[in-house]
Amino acid sequence: MATNSIKLLAPDVHRGLAELVAKRLGLPLTESYLKRDPTGEVSFSIGESVRDQDIFIITQIGSGIVNDRVLELLIMINASKTASARRITAIIPNFPYARQDRKDKSRAPITAKLMADMLTTAGCDHVITMDLHASQIQGFFDVPVDNLYAEPSVVRYIKENVPYQDSIIISPDAGGAKRAAALADRLDLNFALIHKERAKANEVSRMVLVGDVTDKICIIVDDMADTCGTLAKAAEILLENKAKSVIAIVTHGVLSGNAIKNINGSKLDRVVCTNTVPFEDKMKDCPKLAVIDISSVLAESIRRLHNGESISYLFKHSPL
């Protein structure tokens, strides 16, 4: 057992997930002060001693002012380091710049690697994230990274909210086939694949279904929903192929651009996202949105990490 205490820190915006995690752990969020001056610069201070304590900084980064959230996180990590914290863990469920994980053209940066370098330089000792867009991003770090999975929470949601015996799991692209196959195996269901051809980024020109979805409830699973154009077109393709209904379950509901308009105008029955990304303000404009709470997974990972226990249990199980 650890002899030091857990200290939970969160920025002053998008604190919903941090508050849920704190409630599950039975701990308060550590008092801190984050101020922005008229020039846009940020000053941060911690309101109590964290010397030799185990610091967990919980931050939700979604669409919008991503770079500001990233810099605030780096400042919070560095403040904890200079305050002599024993260990600093950054909990970033939706890892920013995860899609920029390789050089896809000449003279292009690998920004996910830059993110890893900045976090470790600031003083981060450990990173906890969820459903990385590319799992090899873990190799960009010189410190331990725990990539948790939303799959156990998704399995529970499906079993509790969908008549899944009449369902089929759908991958919206070839890259997500492994994810869909794993989920289908957990639920003992078949899965189908939609092959998509892009004319340019974020625009799908042609989609082809591989598999039979006749009279089935189609569950599209993906790691990220951005503008939701792909999900909307996938729903049309599936219904054209005699599917009974279509719902989408994604880990990171970024919901940028015309996402809400696309969802409302689509043939999707529901779009279910975890709360790795803050989108509560969008739910009032979109009755089709629903949430899977992953605060129990993060809270249990904090408890296990602090006590030196294995986290691999959480790869297959979702705590209550």
HUPE-V987792 format. One record per helix or strand. SS is the DSSP state (A for helix, B for strand). FROM is the first residue (numbers start at 1). TO is the last residue. Records with the same first field share a line. If there is no record, write none. Layout:
SS->FROM-TO, FROM-TO
This chain:
B->6-10, 29-29, 32-36, 42-46, 54-59, 87-92, 126-130, 144-148, 167-171, 191-200, 203-210, 217-225, 245-253, 270-275, 289-292
A->16-25, 66-82, 111-122, 135-140, 151-161, 164-166, 174-187, 229-240, 259-264, 280-283, 295-306, 312-315
